[in-house]
Amino acid sequence: MRSSQYYSRLGKSLAVTTTLSALLFFVAAPRAHADDDRDKCRHRVEKAEAQLNTAIEKHGEHSSQAQERRRDLNNVRESCWNEYHGWWSSQDNRWHTERDWDRDDHHDDDHHDHDQH
């Protein structure tokens, strides 16, 4: 009789362990996938920022090439914002939770002093 109680408890323990393991797997797996997608978004932003830097170095800050790369960077940031409600900045190496990339003077000419002569 004692061995049947042992096997009954063992069976219940295994059932609980299996259930908890499955639950953890299904909760953790989407999170890991989301982190991977967010990391891909960060890489897209970094690539667009590098392309902007290259355009500025080669053609000048106010060139048409730099303006086009700024638009590309803004589009990538907008895409990340729409997907994750955040955007990556390599300048300060972090995700921003405010939709304020237009304040980044590296790619926004509106914040430069155009009255200089």
C-alpha positions as CSV (number, residue, x, y, z in Angstrom):
1,M,0.0,0.0,0.0
2,R,2.8,2.3,0.8
3,S,4.4,2.0,-2.6
4,S,1.1,3.0,-4.3
5,Q,1.1,6.2,-2.3
6,Y,4.7,6.8,-3.3
7,Y,3.9,6.3,-7.0
8,S,0.8,8.4,-6.7
9,R,2.8,11.3,-5.2
10,L,5.5,10.8,-7.7
11,G,3.0,11.0,-10.6
12,K,1.4,14.2,-9.2
13,S,4.9,15.7,-8.7
14,L,5.8,14.9,-12.3
15,A,2.5,16.3,-13.6
16,V,3.1,19.6,-11.7
17,T,6.7,19.8,-12.8
18,T,5.8,19.1,-16.4
19,T,3.0,21.7,-16.3
20,L,5.2,24.4,-14.8
21,S,8.0,23.6,-17.3
22,A,5.6,24.0,-20.2
23,L,4.2,27.2,-18.8
24,L,7.7,28.7,-18.4
25,F,8.6,27.6,-21.9
26,F,5.6,29.3,-23.4
27,V,6.0,32.5,-21.4
28,A,9.8,32.8,-21.9
29,A,9.9,31.8,-25.6
30,P,7.9,34.8,-26.9
31,R,9.9,37.2,-24.7
32,A,13.2,35.8,-26.2
33,H,11.8,36.2,-29.7
34,A,10.7,39.8,-29.0
35,D,14.1,40.6,-27.6
36,D,15.7,39.2,-30.8
37,D,13.3,41.3,-33.0
38,R,14.1,44.4,-30.9
39,D,17.8,43.7,-31.3
40,K,17.3,43.5,-35.1
41,C,15.6,46.8,-35.0
42,R,18.6,48.3,-33.0
43,H,20.9,47.0,-35.7
44,R,18.8,48.6,-38.5
45,V,19.0,51.9,-36.6
46,E,22.8,51.6,-36.1
47,K,23.2,50.8,-39.8
48,A,21.1,53.8,-40.8
49,E,23.1,56.1,-38.4
50,A,26.4,54.8,-39.9
51,Q,25.1,55.5,-43.4
52,L,24.2,59.1,-42.3
53,N,27.6,59.6,-40.8
54,T,29.3,58.4,-44.0
55,A,27.1,60.7,-46.1
56,I,28.0,63.7,-43.9
57,E,31.7,62.9,-44.1
58,K,31.7,62.4,-47.9
59,H,29.2,65.1,-49.0
60,G,28.7,67.5,-46.1
61,E,26.1,67.9,-43.4
62,H,23.6,69.8,-45.6
63,S,24.1,67.7,-48.8
64,S,21.2,66.0,-50.5
65,Q,22.9,62.6,-49.7
66,A,22.9,63.5,-46.0
67,Q,19.3,64.6,-46.2
68,E,18.3,61.3,-47.8
69,R,20.1,59.3,-45.1
70,R,18.3,61.4,-42.4
71,R,15.0,60.5,-44.0
72,D,16.1,56.8,-44.0
73,L,17.2,57.0,-40.4
74,N,13.9,58.6,-39.4
75,N,11.9,55.9,-41.3
76,V,13.8,53.2,-39.4
77,R,13.3,54.9,-36.1
78,E,9.6,55.3,-36.9
79,S,9.3,51.6,-37.8
80,C,11.0,50.7,-34.5
81,W,8.7,53.1,-32.7
82,N,5.6,51.5,-34.3
83,E,6.8,48.0,-33.4
84,Y,8.2,48.5,-29.9
85,H,7.2,52.0,-28.8
86,G,10.9,52.8,-28.5
87,W,13.8,53.8,-30.6
88,W,17.6,53.2,-30.4
89,S,20.2,55.8,-30.3
90,S,23.9,54.9,-30.8
91,Q,24.9,58.3,-29.5
92,D,23.9,57.5,-26.0
93,N,23.7,53.7,-26.5
94,R,20.2,53.2,-25.2
95,W,16.5,52.8,-26.1
96,H,14.4,55.9,-25.8
97,T,10.8,55.6,-24.7
98,E,9.7,59.0,-25.9
99,R,9.1,59.7,-29.6
100,D,11.6,62.5,-29.6
101,W,14.3,61.6,-32.2
102,D,13.5,64.9,-33.9
103,R,15.5,66.5,-31.1
104,D,18.6,64.7,-32.1
105,D,20.6,67.5,-33.7
106,H,22.8,65.0,-35.5
107,H,20.1,64.4,-38.0
108,D,17.8,67.3,-37.7
109,D,18.9,70.5,-39.3
110,D,16.1,72.5,-37.7
111,H,18.2,72.7,-34.5
112,H,21.2,74.2,-36.1
113,D,21.7,78.0,-36.0
114,H,21.0,79.0,-39.6
115,D,21.6,82.7,-38.8
116,Q,25.3,82.3,-38.8
117,H,27.1,84.3,-41.5
